[in-house]
Amino acid sequence: SVSAYQVDNGDTFYIRTLHNKKLKLILSQGTFSWANCGGEKEPAVLKSLSIQPDPISIPGDLQASAAGFTAVNLTAPLTVNVTLHKEVAGVWVKIPCIEEIGSCVYDDVCQLLNEVIPPGQDCPEPLYTYGLPCHCPFKAGKYSMPNTYFDLPPVELPSWMTSGNYKAMGVLTRNEQELACLKGTFSLKSQ
């Protein structure tokens, strides 16, 4: 379980109980932020996004909620262009695309989703519970996921994706037409 405590200077302390025995203390400087970065006429926008704790601890517990809207059906072919930077000695350094992680272009997100979740198979939780789609097309309309808890399992991250501050931008396009743009900053704490 995770408990959060605000202190006078605005920092948040998170205390996490591990197997009801150990306590881990994480000091957060509140680095998580996000914004839509496209023009006002972009058809797909994120309306809200919340992620706790900050920094994100891997492995660890993650609490997230999100809401968004698309004015058009999002159909194949959908491309996502991700740009990822890591703060190194006070300088933002662009992370290249290494083994499909980093600053990468994902040319066919619909096909990628089909590879991860075969068509005909139920969407994974919590998408299934909240009736959220996990395959193209994504129909025009509102989408939301209330506050949900996730367990981030131990994973072997690339050596460059260790504890630290990151900023990312993702641009969703179809046939070179920009549909959505999202940028954000976050911190990771790997163990």
Backbone torsions as a table, in degrees:
resi	resn	phi	psi	omega
1	SER	NA	155.2	-177.5
2	VAL	-123.5	132.1	176.2
3	SER	-121.1	141.3	-179.7
4	ALA	-116.7	140.3	178.9
5	TYR	-133.1	121.9	176.0
6	GLN	-82.4	144.6	174.4
7	VAL	-120.4	166.9	-170.7
8	ASP	-53.8	-33.7	-176.9
9	ASN	-85.0	5.1	176.3
10	GLY	93.4	-10.3	176.7
11	ASP	-68.4	155.0	176.3
12	THR	-116.8	132.1	174.5
13	PHE	-103.2	131.0	176.9
14	TYR	-111.2	130.4	176.9
15	ILE	-116.5	122.8	-176.6
16	ARG	-117.5	129.7	178.3
17	THR	-90.5	125.0	178.3
18	LEU	-105.8	115.4	179.1
19	HIS	52.4	32.5	179.4
20	ASN	55.5	21.6	-179.0
21	LYS	-122.6	-54.0	-174.5
22	LYS	-96.0	150.4	172.2
23	LEU	-115.5	137.8	178.4
24	LYS	-121.7	133.7	-179.1
25	LEU	-112.0	127.4	178.4
26	ILE	-122.6	127.6	175.6
27	LEU	-96.2	127.2	-179.4
28	SER	-110.6	138.0	174.4
29	GLN	-98.7	9.0	177.6
30	GLY	67.4	49.7	-176.1
31	THR	-83.3	-14.5	-177.0
32	PHE	-71.4	129.2	174.0
33	SER	-153.9	160.7	178.2
34	TRP	-153.4	160.3	176.1
35	ALA	-161.6	149.0	168.4
36	ASN	-72.2	138.1	-176.4
37	CYS	-118.7	4.2	178.7
38	GLY	-90.1	178.7	178.7
39	GLY	-72.3	168.1	-178.1
40	GLU	-62.9	-22.6	-176.4
41	LYS	-91.6	2.8	179.3
42	GLU	-64.5	135.9	-173.8
43	PRO	-75.3	-21.2	-178.1
44	ALA	-118.6	126.5	-179.2
45	VAL	-138.5	151.1	171.9
46	LEU	-92.6	130.0	-178.3
47	LYS	-94.5	-32.9	178.8
48	SER	-155.6	151.0	177.4
49	LEU	-156.3	127.5	177.9
50	SER	-133.1	132.5	177.6
51	ILE	-135.6	131.2	176.3
52	GLN	-136.6	148.0	-0.7
53	PRO	-80.3	172.7	177.9
54	ASP	-130.8	106.9	14.0
55	PRO	-77.8	159.4	175.8
56	ILE	-74.3	128.4	-177.2
57	SER	-103.5	126.8	178.5
58	ILE	-121.6	117.0	-3.4
59	PRO	-72.6	164.9	178.1
60	GLY	164.8	-175.2	179.1
61	ASP	-97.1	142.2	178.6
62	LEU	-129.5	136.7	177.6
63	GLN	-119.2	126.2	-175.6
64	ALA	-143.2	149.8	170.6
65	SER	-143.0	153.2	-178.6
66	ALA	-157.3	153.4	173.6
67	ALA	-147.0	141.8	-180.0
68	GLY	-152.4	178.0	-175.5
69	PHE	-149.3	141.1	169.9
70	THR	-130.2	132.3	-179.2
71	ALA	-85.0	-12.7	-179.2
72	VAL	-130.6	158.2	172.4
73	ASN	-66.7	134.5	176.6
74	LEU	-97.4	104.5	-174.0
75	THR	-119.7	160.2	178.1
76	ALA	-62.8	148.3	-1.2
77	PRO	-87.7	128.9	176.6
78	LEU	-107.5	131.6	178.7
79	THR	-116.5	138.2	173.8
80	VAL	-120.3	126.3	177.1
81	ASN	-108.3	112.2	-177.8
82	VAL	-104.5	131.5	172.6
83	THR	-118.0	125.7	-176.0
84	LEU	-125.5	131.4	176.3
85	HIS	-122.7	148.4	174.2
86	LYS	-122.0	140.9	177.1
87	GLU	-80.4	121.4	179.2
88	VAL	-127.7	114.5	179.5
89	ALA	52.3	40.8	176.8
90	GLY	81.9	3.0	-179.7
91	VAL	-117.9	136.7	178.0
92	TRP	-83.3	119.7	-177.4
93	VAL	-112.4	127.7	179.2
94	LYS	-71.0	130.2	178.4
95	ILE	-90.3	122.1	179.3
96	PRO	-70.1	168.5	176.7
97	CYS	-78.5	113.3	-179.8
98	ILE	-125.7	115.0	179.8
99	GLU	52.2	47.3	176.1
100	GLU	67.6	18.5	176.1
101	ILE	-128.3	137.7	179.6
102	GLY	116.7	-145.4	179.1
103	SER	-82.6	88.6	-172.6
104	CYS	-123.2	156.3	170.8
105	VAL	-108.5	122.1	177.0
106	TYR	-102.0	101.1	-170.5
107	ASP	-67.5	-32.2	-176.3
108	ASP	-137.6	84.1	-176.9
109	VAL	-62.5	-35.9	-179.5
110	CYS	-61.8	-44.6	178.1
111	GLN	-66.1	-39.8	178.0
112	LEU	-60.0	-44.0	176.9
113	LEU	-61.5	-40.3	178.8
114	ASN	-64.1	-32.5	177.9
115	GLU	-72.2	-38.4	-178.2
116	VAL	-76.7	-41.3	-179.8
117	ILE	-127.4	99.0	-176.4
118	PRO	-55.9	138.9	177.6
119	PRO	-55.2	141.5	-177.4
120	GLY	93.5	-18.7	177.7
121	GLN	-87.5	142.2	177.9
122	ASP	-59.8	147.1	175.0
123	CYS	-65.2	147.1	180.0
124	PRO	-70.3	161.3	175.3
125	GLU	-68.9	149.1	-1.6
126	PRO	-87.0	3.3	-178.8
127	LEU	-55.7	-44.3	-178.0
128	TYR	-59.7	-48.1	-178.3
129	THR	-59.2	-39.5	-175.7
130	TYR	-95.3	8.1	176.8
131	GLY	67.2	28.4	-179.7
132	LEU	-90.7	136.9	-178.6
133	PRO	-74.8	156.4	176.1
134	CYS	-131.1	13.5	177.7
135	HIS	-138.3	153.3	173.5
136	CYS	-74.2	151.0	-2.4
137	PRO	-80.8	152.1	172.2
138	PHE	-97.2	113.9	-174.2
139	LYS	-70.1	150.5	176.3
140	ALA	-57.6	140.6	178.6
141	GLY	146.9	-171.5	-179.9
142	LYS	-95.1	144.1	177.0
143	TYR	-132.0	138.8	176.1
144	SER	-150.9	147.8	174.4
145	MET	-127.7	113.8	178.4
146	PRO	-66.6	173.6	-178.9
147	ASN	-50.3	119.2	-174.4
148	THR	-133.5	143.4	179.0
149	TYR	-99.3	137.3	177.6
150	PHE	-126.3	146.9	172.7
151	ASP	-101.9	115.5	176.8
152	LEU	-88.5	108.7	-175.9
153	PRO	-73.8	164.8	174.6
154	PRO	-63.3	127.3	176.8
155	VAL	-132.5	151.3	177.6
156	GLU	-85.2	103.8	-180.0
157	LEU	-85.4	151.5	173.7
158	PRO	-56.2	152.1	-175.1
159	SER	-58.8	-30.0	-179.0
160	TRP	-78.2	-16.4	-177.1
161	MET	-100.4	62.6	179.9
162	THR	-103.0	-169.1	178.3
163	SER	-52.9	139.3	178.5
164	GLY	156.5	-178.4	-179.8
165	ASN	-100.0	139.2	-177.3
166	TYR	-132.5	153.9	167.2
167	LYS	-134.4	143.4	-175.2
168	ALA	-139.0	154.4	172.7
169	MET	-139.5	135.5	177.2
170	GLY	-125.3	132.6	179.2
171	VAL	-120.7	123.0	178.8
172	LEU	-98.0	126.3	179.3
173	THR	-132.4	158.7	171.0
174	ARG	-136.4	121.0	-177.9
175	ASN	50.5	45.7	177.3
176	GLU	67.7	6.9	175.0
177	GLN	-95.5	123.9	-179.5
178	GLU	-71.5	127.5	-179.3
179	LEU	-106.3	-31.4	-178.2
180	ALA	-159.9	153.5	175.6
181	CYS	-144.8	131.2	-179.6
182	LEU	-135.0	135.8	175.4
183	LYS	-129.4	154.8	-179.5
184	GLY	-163.2	164.6	173.2
185	THR	-124.7	145.9	179.1
186	PHE	-156.9	164.1	177.2
187	SER	-122.6	143.8	175.5
188	LEU	-114.2	144.9	172.5
189	LYS	-129.2	102.2	178.9
190	SER	-95.8	150.7	-176.3
191	GLN	-118.2	NA	NA
